[in-house]
Amino acid sequence: MGGIANLGGSVFVSGGGVRTSRAPSGSGICTDTALPMTAGSVTGNTATVDGGGIHENAGSVTLVATGSAATPPDNCAATPHLPELC
């Protein structure tokens, strides 16, 4: 877990960014509960397994006017696998 690890708490991100973090998965954001993000960005994060930008382990991720880009190996991932989040 990288920049933000939301492990059962409450997190709301507004107008911020998560950049250049590294972790096995969820290097930008890893969440176990709902995590809304508004007017922000998740860029330049790198994961060795999945969820370079965002890894949704449980709960939900809501992105409003927010982008995830340049975060290898994939921008977003989920467990269990869900359709592309970003």
QUINOR-V547719 format. One record per residue. RES is the residue in one letter. SS is DSSP state (h for helix, s for strand, l for the rest). Layout:
BEGIN
res = <RES:RES>
ss = <SS:SS>
END
This chain:
BEGIN
res = <M:G:G:I:A:N:L:G:G:S:V:F:V:S:G:G:G:V:R:T:S:R:A:P:S:G:S:G:I:C:T:D:T:A:L:P:M:T:A:G:S:V:T:G:N:T:A:T:V:D:G:G:G:I:H:E:N:A:G:S:V:T:L:V:A:T:G:S:A:A:T:P:P:D:N:C:A:A:T:P:H:L:P:E:L:C>
ss = <l:l:l:s:s:s:l:l:l:l:s:s:s:s:l:l:s:s:s:l:l:s:s:s:s:l:l:l:s:s:s:l:l:l:s:s:s:s:l:l:s:s:s:l:l:s:s:s:s:s:l:l:l:s:s:s:l:l:l:l:s:s:s:s:l:l:s:s:s:l:l:l:l:l:l:s:s:s:l:l:l:l:l:l:l:l>
END
